[in-house]
Amino acid sequence: MKKALLFCTFLLFCYLVDNAQCNFSTPTITGNLCSGSTLTATPVSGIQKLEWKLNGTTVSTVNATTTYNSSATTVAGGNGSGAAANQLNYPSGVYVDGVGNIYVCDGGNYRIQKWAPSATSGTTVAGGNGSGYLPNQFNDPSGVSLDAAGNIYVSDANNNRIQKWDVGANTGYTVAGGVFGSAANQLINPMGVGVDASGSVFICDQMNFRVQKWASSATSGTTVAGGNGQGTASNQLSMPWGLYVDGSSNVYVCDNGDYRIQKWIPGATSGITVAGGFGMGSSSTQLMDPTGVCVDGAGYVYVCDNGNYRVQKFAPSSIVGTTVAGGNGLGSASNQLDFQFGICLDGSGNIYVCDGGNHRIQKWAVNSTIVNTLSNAVTGTYTITATDFRGCSVTSAPVIISPQQTVTISNNGSNVLSCTASFTSYQWYFNGTSITGATNQNYTAAQNGSYYLIATNATGCSTQSNTLSVTEGINDVINNSISLSPNPTKGIITIKGINQPTVAVYNIMGQKVVASQGSNDVNLALLPAGMYMVQVFNKDMELVKIEKVVKE
């Protein structure tokens, strides 16, 4: 008899399909929306996978790089075996919802405990009325799952049934099984439960060596894995101790007796080994008494390798696992485990292990980074889909990448700079710094230096123009005998040194705001305070003076 079977009263589940709502922000795509530019997706905290699509076709998929802390923190229990609110007694399963509440299948206390994030004790949300067969009791609860509405499903192993507890209910009701046997409406020692988005219940029917799927409100189940007797063939299972169902309805079965994890594609008549399967052992390709499985959003498989007191992580299509939790022998230290009876991930990728022998739930924190940029975007419509570690996905709004457009600016000879084409928005720059308020198609240069324009079209494509150097005329005295005063002014400026000038006054956005002819007095009283460019022309309409004037 294997060591874990000594705890047959407190058997386990290997985990479930996740129905929690996505608990992260929808990403947005930012950047210069012109072809050849670099696009950036934000935010990406807690994201495992980014999938860029161009016109609906995937062009890039990026997975996060992850490492895990070498030791864990206790997030539930850890105060010895007992029935107090801050204790657990051989917990046999764990589920973490989208907001971080931890649901513990507290097997030895015949109850489900809910621990809020950072709580020091739990509250009973199902059972807790002693061992029995009544609707409000359990007899060897071995697994817990939640649906999208927050209703609780419990594998009640020794009562050969799945009990559903509606949110806030004081009692449960049977939604699968309830009778010992191997018929389609019967179960024997169910060891794990999961619920998909449609409300179908998946059950690890251990002693019938099969996984049963019960559609919502069904009176019997259909076999989706195993069901061909106990054995090692690809269409068989041996002592299955739980399951995980991903968003594509692939069923991952913890095939304990065969020391492997089997993946069953919907409709398949046999399974595919995705972890273990090389006999009992402790090498990186082997498992010993596996008792829990879950799969992240990128297809990595996590296994409670109970006999080796570790959690192994297997990349898709890899036969070699890496230790991401435990692996330091049997014990109660923060880096050790003692009969782990289930595993799950939260959306950020932190690992939660049901450390049954230590009467606690351990959390191994993840450290993850992901590249969130796409270089050299081409013309077309882009979206990005972000997937968290539980497989929950959201897709950004589309952005249109336009062809690069040529933007040309010119100087009309009077230092009025203008753009040759029409755009949705404009921003003028002086010596590399944006000019406040200079957002029109034209701009009157206010001082000597380098000018360029960034123009943006209706699809958000921003293009930088050529650079013009203004080196003369600004504040240069073309005719030393001509002067403007007072400067600053509250209203009237007087032009001296010329008779009957023609005068044009421009604001900083290049708009002509005052024009006069034949008068040496120019009235700026109606203009708002600010800086203006005054151009003075002689009778032959030759520019003879440009000067900045400040209106107070």
Order of alpha helices (4+ residues) and beta strands (2+ residues): beta-beta-beta-beta-beta-beta-beta-beta-beta-beta-beta-beta-beta-beta-beta-beta-beta-beta-beta-beta-beta-beta-beta-beta-beta-beta-beta-beta-beta-beta-beta-beta-beta-beta-beta-beta-beta-beta-beta-beta-beta-beta-beta-beta-beta-beta-beta-beta-beta
